[in-house]
Amino acid sequence: MRGEKTITFDFEFQYSSAGTFMPANTITVRAPSLDQYKVHSIMQGWTTEGAIGYRKAFAAEIEKAAAVGVEPAPVVADDAAMEDKQIDVMAMMAAGLPPEKYATFSQFVMDTLKNNARLAYVGGDPKAPITDHVMKQIGELGGVSDWDRVASEFASFFMLGTGSKAKSNGADSSPVSVSHTKAPSTTSRRVNTRLQS
C-alpha cells in the first residue's frame, strides 16, 4: 500500500522549519511502508472492525430500502467510487465502533500521526512533523472537525481493496506490486512423468 493525500484548510497555521516559523495551509498524510508494518496491521484491524460494525448498525435500513424497491447506497464504496467521492472514514468508524473503542481508535490515530513525518507532514522539503503546536492551531483555527479530516484521510488508506489505486500527488499509482505467475519448473514436470509411468 502506497499513497499520499494532501488536506487543504481554509486557514493558515504556523509550523517550525529549521528554527523558523513558516505559514502553511496543508497537511499531507502517507500510507505506512514496511518499516511501520505494526501501524498498518493495527489500522487494518480497526477499520475492518469499524466497517463490519457499520454494516450491522445499518442492516435494518438497508433491508427496509430493499423491501420498498429502493437500492441503498453502498456502506463502503467500491474502489472506483472511493476515488471519486470524499468518504468520511472517521464518521463511519464512530458509527461502527462502541464509544470506548472509537475513543481508543481516535487516540491511536492522533498519537500515530503526531511527530511522525514519515506518516504525516507539513511543508515540502524538509518535511516537518505535525507537532502539538500545529495540532493546537488546527483545533483553534478550524476545530476538531478539521483534525478529523486529517485522521479520516489517513484511515481511508486502509479502506481500499488490495487491487485498488491510491491517489499519489494527484496521479494514480498502484498501491500494490503485482508478482507475475512463475512458469512451471522442469523438475516438477519430471517428477510427475516418473509417477505416471
N, C-alpha and C positions, 0 to 999 in steps of 0.2 A: 504494500500500500504506500503510494507516494502522493504528494499533493500539497498545495499551498492555497490558502484562501485569505484574502485581504478584506478586512471590515473597515469601512469608511464612516466616520462620525460626522455629524453636522456641527461640530465644535472642535477647537484646538486645545491640546493639552501640552504640557512641557515634560520632556524627558531628558535625562542626563546622558551625554555622549562625550567621552574623553574629557570629563571635568567641566563641560559647558552645557547649559540648558538650551535645548532646541525645541522648536514647535513641531507638532505632528497632529494629524487627524486620522491616522490609520494604525491598525494593529494587524499583523499577519500571523496566522496560525498554520502549523505544519503537522502533517501526519507523522507519527513516530517511525523511526527507522529501526533496524535490528538492535542497535545499541540501547534502545529503550523498549525492548520487547515486553517487559513487565507492564509498562503503561498500556501498550497495545492490548495485551491479554486482559487486563482489568477492565479497560474501556469496552472491549468487545463483549465481555461478560455482562457488564452493567447495561449496555444498550440492548443486548438481546433480551435480558430480563424485563427491561422497560417496555420494549416493543410487544412482548408477549402479554404483559400486564395491560397495556393499552388496548390490545385486541380484545382481551377478556372483558375489560371495562366497558367497551362499546359494542359488545357482541349483540346485545338486545336491540340497539338502534339499527345495527346492520341487518338483523333479521326482520325488524319492522319495515325497513325500507324495501327489502326484498319481497315482503308479503304484499305490499301495495304496488309493486312493479317499478319501484324507483331503484336505479343502480347506485349503491352508495359509493362515495369516494374511497379510494384505497387508503387504508390506515397508514401503511408505509409504502410510498410510491415506488414504482419500478425504477430502474436505473436511469432511463431516458427522462422520466418525469422529475427525478431528483435533480437532474442537471438544469432543468428549465424552471423549477419552482423553488422558492425560498421556503424551506421546511424548518420549523422551529422545533428542533430536537429536544431542547430543554423543556418545552411545554409538553411534548409527548412523554418525556421521562417523568415529569411531575404528575401526569395523569396515570402513568403506568406503574409507578412505584408507590409503596406506602410512604407517608410523610417522613418518617425517620430515615428510611433508606434513601429517599430523594435528597434529604439534607446531607447525608453522608456522601452520596454521589456528587452533589454540587460542590461540597467542600473539597473532595478529591480532585475535581477538575480545576478548581481555583488553585489549590496547592501545587498541582502538576504544572500548570502554566506559569505560575509566578516564579520569577528569577531563573527561567529556563529558556534561553534564547534559541535552543535547538527546536523547541516546540511552539514558542510564541515570542514575537519580537516587534519592536518599534524601530522605525528608521530603515536606512538602506545598508550602507557599509561604513562603519561596522554596525551589526545588528545589536540593538540594545534590548535587554530583557525587560519584561513587564515587572516593575518594582512596586512596592507598597505605595510609593509616591504616585506612580502612574495610575494604579487602581483607585486610589483615593480621589484623584482628579476626575476619573471617569465616573465614579459614583456621585461626585458633587456636581459636575457639569452636565452629565447625561442621566444618571440614575442607575438603579440596579438593572433595569431592562437593557441598558446598553452593555453592561458587563455580560448579561445573559446572551446577548448576540454573539459575543466572543466565544463563550462557552458552548453555545449551540453550534457554531461553525466548526469548532474543534470536534465536538461529539458527532457531527454529521459524517466525519471521515469513517466512522465505524458502522454507519447505517448502510453504506454502499455494498453491493454484492461484489464478489471476487472478480467478476468479469466486467465490471463497470469502468467508466473512465472518470477520473477526478480532474477538476479544473486546476490547472497549474499556471499561475500568472496569466490567466486569460486564454491559455491554449490547452487543448485536450491532451492528456498524456495517459498512457495505460498504467494503472496502478499496480499491476502485477506483471511479472515476466512470464512468458509462456514458454514452457520447455517442449521441444519437439519430441514426438514419439521415436524411440530408438528402433532401428531396424532389428529384426530377429537375429540373434547371434548364430554363427555357423555351428558352434559347439552344441547348442540346444537342438538344432536340426539333426545332427549326427546321433545324439542320444535317442531321439525319437525314432530314427531309422533303425537303429540297432534293436530297440524294443519291439518294433513291428515285425522284424524278420526272424 
